[in-house]
Amino acid sequence: MPSPVSADRSAAQPPGRGSVEALITQTRRLKGDVDAVRRDTRSDGSDPEERWQRALYDLALCQLDDLDGHLAQLRDGPEPVRAAAPAGSPVTPPAPAPAPGSLLSRVGSAEWNLLTDEANWSGELYQILGLDPAGPALTLDELPSVILADDRPKLTTMVTDCLVDGRPIDGEFRVVRPDGSVRTVHMMGEPVLGADGGTASMWAVLRDVSELRRHRREVSETRDSLQLHRSQEQTEHRLAVELQEAVLPPWRGSLRLPHRGAPALDLAAHYLPAATNALVGGDWYDALELADGATLLSVGGLTGHGVAVTSGMAMLLGAVRGMAMAGTHPGQLLSMLNQLLDATVQPALGSAVCCRYRPETRTLTWARAGHPAPLLYRDGTGRTLDAPDGVLLGATTGAAYGQAEVTLEPGDLLLLHTDGLVSGHAGATAVDRLLDLAARFGAARAAQDCVRAVVEEFGGAEREDDACVLVARVTA
């Protein structure tokens, strides 16, 4: 409904039918593309980011539906005004009401005559407010009766500013339908001036924006949920990193033990993080001089990621150190670790290899629990140590773990590592790639050089998981 206020302005030329049709085609193609991507984005509702993306897709489709409807109105033009029927002619039935949910059913218009106190409403406005089209249109004084009580002052202010100060109306309020449902309505209007320059009437266009606001509210809520989830993830990641750094020996540089004499082993280790910084796992390495002069070497890890797994790793590593200090041998130590995991409230699986090196005899006694065996490099070649039996920690109640023993020689190099060190490879393939480093290890002057070679070879890959490597070279 055009405003009489602007009747003296030259009307803009309507857009050509062909150009509007092209816009409709583009809009519907875009709507189809967005809907296709939305359907492909399946979510079970557990991921906050996926819920936020889904809400954005729904909002975009809602707005594209409205754009399609507006363009169709531009293309088709206003409905022709019916001439008054001659007396005695059959009554022409009214045009069918717009389909519920369509754009036309969500946009209505009204004009309130201040001189006669009459109100004229379109049929769509009755439908928006849920009122009977056969009943009279509500006057401006009666309109607040269908407005939610909290929003009535807002409506009063908008109408007063329009009628008294001549300000355009542009605001929203909530209406309560006779069936009790609440809808959000956006109202835009202007005063209509009479011949004497005073306000004669007010016209307005009212649009039901309930669905649009619902979609926007969902976007806002899912965005807030996503931000909270990310904040929690960052906090947990920081805690996991701090806990990991607190319990693991320093890996920047060689590992130095408080030897009472000349060191029997040259030690170095390194932690290789996953490509995704959030994936802080439960991998560990450790080297510890024991009370009887032997040295404990161990690597291992718990399945999973996060602060809970890292705290579990800290518990296991503390248990390893305590039992080793008490003189527990590797096989029995792993059996007791398995009992410890079996007794924890939260089920967990882990793997480990524990070695006890006695420098006076150069004897290495070791056991493993579902973990890759140590690699031994000697005279420019490498091999895997023959592994004793040993299942994963936490997999079987009362599991027993065998031990193996090997005598080392001066210059021998022992490499212990966790799963995932060779990114993209596992099992025999990963072992072969590590054994191929024998020549570089033979030319290295220290254990730290060997670790550096491992990091240069495997540290730059897009790692799916974190890993640890521990190198021990026999010096005497």
C-alpha positions in Angstrom: 0.0 0.0 0.0 1.8 3.2 -1.1 2.0 6.1 1.3 0.2 9.3 0.3 3.0 11.2 1.8 5.2 10.3 -1.2 2.5 10.6 -3.8 4.1 13.7 -5.4 7.4 11.9 -6.0 8.2 10.4 -9.4 7.7 6.6 -9.2 10.7 4.5 -10.0 10.4 2.3 -13.0 9.6 -1.3 -12.1 12.3 -3.8 -13.0 11.9 -5.7 -16.2 10.2 -9.1 -16.0 13.2 -10.9 -17.6 15.7 -9.5 -15.1 13.5 -10.4 -12.1 12.9 -13.9 -13.5 16.7 -14.3 -13.7 17.1 -13.3 -10.1 14.4 -15.8 -9.1 16.2 -18.5 -11.0 19.5 -17.7 -9.3 17.8 -17.5 -5.9 16.2 -20.9 -6.3 19.4 -22.5 -7.6 21.3 -21.1 -4.6 18.5 -22.3 -2.3 18.8 -25.8 -3.8 22.6 -25.7 -3.4 22.4 -24.6 0.3 19.8 -27.3 1.0 22.0 -30.0 -0.6 24.9 -29.0 1.6 22.7 -28.9 4.6 21.4 -32.4 4.0 25.0 -33.7 3.5 26.0 -32.2 6.9 24.6 -34.9 9.1 24.9 -34.5 12.8 23.7 -36.5 15.8 23.6 -33.3 17.8 26.6 -34.1 20.0 29.1 -31.8 18.3 28.5 -28.1 19.1 30.1 -26.9 15.9 27.9 -29.1 13.8 24.8 -27.8 15.6 25.9 -24.2 15.0 26.4 -25.0 11.3 23.0 -26.6 11.0 21.3 -23.6 12.5 23.1 -21.3 10.1 21.9 -23.4 7.1 18.4 -23.3 8.4 18.5 -19.5 8.8 20.0 -19.1 5.3 17.2 -21.3 3.8 14.5 -19.3 5.7 15.9 -16.0 4.3 16.2 -17.4 0.8 12.6 -18.6 0.9 11.5 -15.0 1.8 13.7 -13.6 -1.0 12.1 -16.0 -3.5 8.7 -14.9 -2.4 9.5 -11.2 -2.6 10.9 -11.6 -6.1 7.9 -13.5 -7.2 5.7 -10.6 -6.1 7.9 -8.2 -8.1 7.5 -10.4 -11.1 3.8 -10.9 -10.9 2.9 -7.4 -9.8 0.0 -6.3 -7.5 -3.3 -8.1 -7.8 -5.8 -6.1 -10.0 -8.5 -4.2 -8.2 -11.9 -5.7 -8.8 -14.6 -3.4 -10.2 -17.8 -3.2 -8.2 -20.2 -5.8 -9.4 -23.5 -4.6 -10.9 -26.5 -4.9 -8.8 -28.1 -8.3 -9.2 -25.0 -10.0 -10.6 -23.7 -13.1 -8.8 -21.2 -12.5 -6.0 -17.7 -13.3 -7.0 -16.1 -15.6 -4.4 -13.1 -14.1 -2.6 -9.6 -15.2 -3.7 -8.3 -18.2 -1.8 -6.2 -17.4 1.3 -2.5 -17.8 1.0 -1.1 -21.2 2.0 -0.1 -21.3 5.6 3.6 -20.8 6.0 4.1 -19.1 2.6 5.5 -15.6 2.4 2.2 -14.1 1.4 0.6 -15.6 4.6 3.3 -13.9 6.7 2.9 -10.3 5.3 -0.2 -8.3 5.9 -1.2 -4.6 5.7 -3.4 -2.2 7.6 -4.6 1.4 7.6 -6.2 3.2 10.5 -8.2 6.4 9.8 -7.9 8.8 12.6 -10.8 11.0 11.5 -13.4 8.2 11.2 -11.8 5.7 13.7 -12.1 3.1 11.0 -9.6 0.3 10.3 -8.9 -1.6 7.1 -6.9 -4.8 7.2 -5.8 -7.2 4.6 -6.8 -10.8 4.9 -3.2 -11.9 5.5 -3.1 -9.7 8.7 -6.1 -11.6 10.1 -4.3 -14.8 9.4 -1.1 -13.5 11.1 -3.0 -12.5 14.3 -5.2 -15.7 14.2 -8.4 -13.6 14.0 -11.6 -14.3 12.1 -11.6 -12.4 8.8 -15.4 -12.0 9.2 -14.9 -9.9 12.3 -14.1 -6.2 12.4 -10.5 -5.0 12.2 -9.1 -3.8 15.4 -8.7 0.0 15.9 -5.4 1.4 17.3 -7.0 1.5 20.7 -8.0 -2.1 20.5 -4.7 -3.4 18.9 -2.9 -3.7 22.3 -5.4 -6.3 23.4 -3.6 -8.9 21.2 -0.1 -7.8 22.1 1.9 -9.6 24.8 1.7 -7.5 28.0 5.5 -6.9 28.2 5.5 -5.5 24.6 2.5 -3.1 24.9 4.6 -0.1 26.0 6.8 -0.6 22.9 3.8 -0.5 20.6 2.4 2.5 22.4 5.7 4.4 22.0 6.0 3.5 18.3 2.4 4.6 17.5 2.7 7.8 19.5 6.0 8.8 17.8 4.4 8.2 14.4 1.2 10.1 15.0 2.6 13.0 17.0 6.1 13.4 15.7 5.6 12.0 12.2 8.3 9.3 12.7 8.2 6.1 10.7 7.4 2.9 12.5 10.0 0.2 12.5 9.9 -2.3 15.3 8.8 -5.7 16.6 6.4 -7.0 19.2 4.9 -10.3 20.1 1.2 -11.1 19.7 -0.9 -13.7 21.5 -3.3 -15.6 19.2 -6.7 -16.8 20.4 -5.2 -20.4 20.5 -2.5 -19.2 23.0 0.4 -19.4 20.5 2.8 -16.4 20.5 4.1 -14.9 17.2 6.7 -12.2 16.6 5.6 -9.5 14.3 7.7 -6.8 12.6 5.8 -3.6 11.9 6.8 -0.8 9.4 4.6 2.2 8.7 4.2 5.9 8.2 1.7 8.7 9.0 -0.6 9.8 6.2 -1.0 13.6 6.1 -4.3 15.3 5.3 -4.9 18.4 3.3 -4.3 20.6 6.3 -1.0 19.0 7.0 -2.2 17.1 10.0 -2.0 13.3 10.4 -5.2 11.8 8.9 -4.3 8.1 9.1 -1.6 5.6 9.6 -0.7 2.8 7.3 1.6 -0.2 8.1 2.9 -3.4 6.8 3.2 -6.2 9.4 5.2 -9.3 8.8 5.3 -12.5 10.9 9.0 -13.0 11.6 8.6 -15.8 14.1 10.4 -18.4 12.1 13.2 -16.0 11.1 13.7 -15.0 14.8 13.6 -18.6 15.9 16.4 -19.5 13.4 18.5 -16.5 14.5 18.0 -17.4 18.1 19.2 -21.0 17.4 22.2 -19.6 15.6 23.0 -17.4 18.6 22.5 -20.2 21.1 24.5 -22.7 19.1 27.3 -20.1 18.6 27.4 -19.5 22.4 27.5 -23.2 23.0 30.3 -23.6 20.5 32.3 -20.8 22.1 31.8 -22.4 25.6 32.9 -25.8 24.2 36.0 -24.3 22.6 36.9 -22.5 25.8 36.5 -25.7 27.8 38.7 -27.5 25.2 41.4 -24.8 25.5 41.3 -25.1 29.3 41.6 -28.9 29.2 44.3 -28.7 26.6 46.3 -26.3 28.8 45.9 -28.5 31.8 46.9 -31.6 29.9 50.0 -29.9 28.5 51.0 -28.6 32.0 50.5 -32.0 33.5 52.5 -33.7 30.8 55.3 -31.3 31.2 55.3 -31.7 34.9 55.6 -35.5 35.0 57.8 -36.3 31.9 61.6 -35.8 32.0 62.8 -32.8 30.0 63.1 -33.8 26.4 65.0 -30.7 25.1 68.6 -31.9 25.2 70.1 -35.1 26.6 68.7 -36.8 29.7 71.1 -36.5 32.6 70.8 -38.8 35.5 72.5 -38.2 38.9 75.2 -40.8 38.3 77.7 -41.6 41.1 80.4 -42.3 38.6 80.9 -42.3 34.8 77.6 -42.7 33.0 77.0 -46.1 31.6 74.3 -44.9 29.2 74.1 -41.8 27.0 70.4 -41.0 27.0 68.2 -38.7 25.0 64.4 -38.5 24.3 61.9 -36.4 22.5 58.1 -35.9 22.5 56.5 -35.4 19.1 53.1 -33.7 19.3 50.2 -34.5 16.9 49.5 -32.1 14.0 46.3 -31.1 15.8 47.5 -29.3 19.0 44.3 -30.3 20.8 45.3 -34.0 20.7 47.4 -34.3 23.8 47.6 -38.0 24.5 48.8 -40.3 27.2 52.2 -41.2 25.8 55.2 -41.2 28.1 58.9 -42.0 28.3 61.1 -42.2 31.3 64.7 -42.9 32.4 65.5 -43.4 36.1 68.6 -44.4 38.0 67.5 -47.0 40.6 68.9 -47.6 44.1 70.9 -50.6 43.1 72.7 -48.8 40.3 70.5 -50.2 37.5 68.7 -47.9 35.1 65.0 -48.0 34.3 64.0 -47.3 30.7 60.3 -47.2 29.8 57.9 -45.9 27.2 54.2 -46.4 26.9 50.9 -44.8 26.6 47.1 -44.9 27.3 44.6 -44.8 24.5 42.7 -41.6 24.0 43.4 -37.9 24.4 42.7 -35.1 26.9 43.3 -34.2 30.5 41.7 -37.4 31.8 44.1 -39.6 29.8 47.1 -37.4 30.7 46.3 -37.7 34.4 45.9 -41.5 34.0 49.4 -41.5 32.3 50.8 -39.6 35.3 49.3 -42.2 37.6 50.9 -45.1 35.7 54.2 -43.4 35.4 54.3 -42.7 39.1 53.5 -46.4 39.7 56.2 -47.5 37.3 58.8 -45.4 39.1 57.7 -46.5 42.6 57.7 -50.2 41.8 61.0 -50.0 39.9 62.6 -48.2 42.9 61.3 -51.0 45.1 63.2 -53.5 43.0 60.3 -55.0 41.0 61.4 -56.6 37.8 59.9 -55.6 34.4 57.5 -58.6 34.0 56.1 -58.4 37.5 55.9 -54.6 37.2 53.7 -54.8 34.2 51.5 -57.4 35.9 50.9 -55.0 38.7 50.3 -52.1 36.3 47.6 -54.3 34.7 46.0 -54.9 38.1 46.1 -51.1 38.8 44.3 -50.3 35.5 41.8 -53.1 36.2 41.0 -51.6 39.6 40.4 -48.0 38.3 36.9 -46.6 38.1 37.3 -45.5 34.5 38.2 -48.3 32.1 41.4 -47.8 30.2 43.7 -49.6 27.8 47.4 -49.0 27.6 50.7 -50.4 26.3 54.2 -50.2 27.7 57.7 -51.6 27.5 59.9 -51.6 30.6 63.6 -52.2 30.6 66.1 -52.7 33.5 69.7 -52.2 32.5 72.5 -53.4 34.8 75.7 -51.6 33.8 78.1 -54.0 35.6 77.1 -56.9 33.4 75.6 -54.8 30.5 72.5 -56.9 30.9 69.1 -55.6 29.7 66.0 -57.3 31.2 62.8 -56.2 29.6 59.1 -56.9 29.3 56.3 -55.5 27.2 52.5 -55.1 27.3 51.1 -54.9 23.8 53.9 -52.5 22.8 56.5 -52.4 20.0 59.7 -54.1 21.0 62.9 -52.1 21.5 65.2 -51.8 18.4 68.9 -52.7 18.8 71.5 -51.1 16.5 75.0 -52.6 16.4 77.8 -52.3 13.9 75.7 -50.3 11.4 72.7 -52.6 11.3 69.5 -52.8 13.3 67.1 -55.4 14.5 64.0 -55.9 16.6 64.6 -57.7 19.9 62.8 -61.0 20.3 59.7 -60.1 22.2 58.2 -62.0 25.2 54.5 -62.5 25.5 52.4 -59.6 26.9 48.9 -58.3 26.2 47.7 -54.7 26.5 47.4 -53.3 29.9 43.8 -53.3 31.1 42.7 -55.9 28.5 42.6 -59.0 30.7 42.3 -59.5 34.4 45.3 -61.4 36.0 47.5 -61.3 32.8 51.0 -62.5 33.2 54.0 -60.9 31.3 57.1 -62.7 30.3 60.6 -61.3 30.4 63.5 -61.4 28.0 67.2 -60.7 28.6 69.9 -59.5 26.2 73.5 -58.6 26.8 74.6 -55.3 25.2 78.1 -54.2 24.0 79.8 -50.9 24.2 78.6 -48.7 21.3 75.2 -50.5 21.1 72.2 -48.3 20.6 68.7 -49.0 21.9 65.7 -47.2 20.6 62.3 -47.3 22.4 59.3 -45.7 20.9 55.5 -45.4 21.2 52.9 -46.3 18.5 52.5 -43.6 15.8 56.1 -42.5 15.7 56.2 -43.2 12.0 53.2 -41.3 10.9 51.0 -43.2 8.4 52.7 -46.5 9.0 52.3 -49.3 11.5 53.7 -52.7 12.4 56.5 -54.1 10.3 56.5 -51.1 7.8 57.1 -48.6 10.6 59.9 -50.8 12.1 61.6 -51.1 8.7 61.7 -47.4 8.3 63.2 -47.0 11.7 65.8 -49.7 11.0 66.8 -47.9 7.9 68.3 -45.2 10.1 71.1 -47.5 11.2 73.7 -45.8 9.0 72.8 -42.4 10.4 72.9 -43.7 13.9 76.3 -45.3 13.3 77.7 -41.9 12.3 76.1 -40.0 15.2 78.4 -38.9 18.0 75.8 -38.9 20.8 72.3 -40.1 21.6 71.0 -36.6 21.1 72.2 -36.7 17.5 70.2 -40.0 17.0 67.1 -38.4 18.4 67.6 -35.4 16.1 67.8 -37.8 13.1 64.5 -39.4 14.1 62.8 -36.0 14.5 64.1 -34.8 11.1 62.9 -38.0 9.5 59.5 -38.3 11.1 58.7 -35.2 13.0 57.6 -33.0 10.1 54.8 -35.3 8.9 51.1 -34.5 9.4 51.0 -36.6 12.6 47.6 -38.1 13.5 48.8 -38.8 17.0 51.5 -37.8 19.4 54.5 -40.1 20.0 57.7 -40.5 22.1 61.1 -41.8 21.3 63.9 -42.7 23.8 67.5 -43.5 22.7 70.1 -45.1 25.0 73.7 -45.6 23.8 76.0 -47.9 25.8 79.1 -46.0 26.6 81.0 -48.4 28.8 
